[in-house]
């Protein structure tokens, strides 16, 4: 089983309408192929550093059915409840990003979504948070696939053949605006990971990455930039990215992530950084409290500094 298949299997573990379901590697591979076939019209070419750069004008299609099959959107029966949860989750983030009924945080519109380990639901959270924020009347969203070693968003939306972040980082493509893709969702754009490089992790930790994040931060005033980040405890790149954004969302898988791992993950973040904790795959009791682990889509939420 490939690393991508293993990661997708962990994400898929949160998909259930009553009991937690498991899928075999062949089924996950088939679903991933379905998403690719629906969203892309050709196979991903191998990267050639001498090739002529032809930039894409395609519009990325969000295929709700395929995303549900992969466990990255809630089943239709839970869609309304999950939408309500994400309305609650996004409100403080937006408030601190733009200073609306809350204290504005410097660079608060730059938001990194991460976790201690893979498989805790950060990509699920990133996608659903971006969709919810894009529904705001006066807010646009740029979803950045910054998990360059395992670019799940890039693969899931079939944009692995497009130029992206890595191509700008190493100078293959000179500017950011030319690799940002429109989507079929009004107000939502995607910046793919780009063509694979052996030195992807070094590029993410480079000075050029600092310049790119700064450039993204100086974009449209109404824009939220969401970074799908590598896990905190497996790579050093996430720590670099954490120092460049204004807010951090840390996803914790209920009943699975050890408390010590959460504390260690928090300890890697910059002092005083506005950090948000989301409890993912939590069961919801009749009284509305959160407990247990993942047979329903439920979220506990805590906002504040990691030092609180």
ZIURWO-V690305 format. One line per field, one symbol per residue. burial: b if it has 16 or more other ideal C-beta (glycine too) atoms within 10 Angstrom, else e. A space follows every 50 residues. Layout:
burial=???
This chain:
burial=eeebbebbbbbbbbbbeeeeeebeeeebbebbebbbeebbeeebeeeeee eeeeeeeeebebbeebbbbbbbbbeeebeeebeebbeebbbbbbbbbbee ebeebebbbbbbbbbbbbbbbbbbbbbbbbbbbbbbeebbbbbbbbbbbb bbbbbbbbbbbbbbbbbbbbebbeebeebbbebebebbbbbbbbbebeeb bebbbbeebeebbeebbeeeeebbbbbbbbbbbebebbbbbbebbbbbbb bbbbebbeeebbeebbeebeeebbbbbbbbbbebeeeeeeeebbbbbbbb eebeebee
